[in-house]
Amino acid sequence: MSYSIIDRDAGPDPNYTPPPKGAYKGKYEECYKFYDEYNKCHEENRFGRIFGACSSFKSAMDKCNIEQLNLRRKRAAKEAKTFNEKFDKLQKAMKDKEGKR
């Protein structure tokens, strides 16, 4: 008899409640204000959002996300470089130590 992680016959979870609309604000705290403005615009402009009423808020939100992503990439590259330099020094020291034996 085989067992499955998911019991397909059980159906949907009766206790599941979806998160409130606009609960997810993205990765970056610096961009939360743009998410709030964008969600507020969507709530206020039910039909206008289809025709681009919220495009400026979306553009600002995307720009903020891209800036934060680039900052994280630069920080990660800098940390990786310092880590690699330390690792190379350690490897060289270990090789020198082996050679002296």
DAVEN-V835206 format. One record per backbone hydrogen bond with DSSP energy under -1.0 kcal/mol. CO is the residue of the C=O (numbers start at 1). NH is the residue of the N-H. E is the energy in kcal/mol with one decimal. If there is no record, write none. Layout:
BEGIN
CO_NH_E ; CO_NH_E
END
This chain:
BEGIN
6_8_-1.1 ; 7_10_-1.3 ; 13_16_-1.3 ; 20_23_-1.9 ; 28_31_-1.5 ; 29_32_-1.5 ; 31_35_-1.7 ; 32_36_-2.6 ; 33_37_-2.2 ; 34_38_-2.5 ; 35_39_-2.7 ; 36_40_-2.4 ; 37_41_-2.3 ; 38_42_-2.0 ; 39_43_-2.0 ; 40_44_-2.3 ; 41_45_-2.4 ; 45_49_-1.7 ; 48_53_-2.3 ; 49_52_-1.0 ; 52_55_-1.2 ; 54_58_-2.1 ; 55_59_-2.7 ; 56_60_-2.1 ; 57_61_-2.2 ; 58_62_-2.7 ; 59_63_-2.5 ; 60_64_-2.2 ; 61_65_-2.3 ; 62_66_-2.4 ; 63_67_-2.4 ; 64_68_-2.5 ; 65_69_-2.4 ; 66_70_-2.5 ; 67_71_-2.2 ; 68_72_-2.3 ; 69_73_-2.4 ; 70_74_-2.5 ; 71_75_-2.4 ; 72_76_-2.7 ; 73_77_-2.6 ; 74_78_-2.2 ; 75_79_-2.4 ; 76_80_-2.5 ; 77_81_-2.2 ; 78_82_-2.1 ; 79_83_-2.3 ; 80_84_-2.7 ; 81_85_-2.1 ; 82_86_-2.2 ; 83_87_-2.6 ; 84_88_-2.6 ; 85_89_-2.1 ; 86_90_-2.2 ; 87_91_-2.6 ; 88_92_-2.5 ; 89_93_-2.4 ; 90_94_-2.3 ; 91_95_-2.4 ; 92_96_-2.4 ; 93_97_-2.1 ; 94_98_-2.1 ; 95_99_-2.3 ; 96_100_-1.3
END
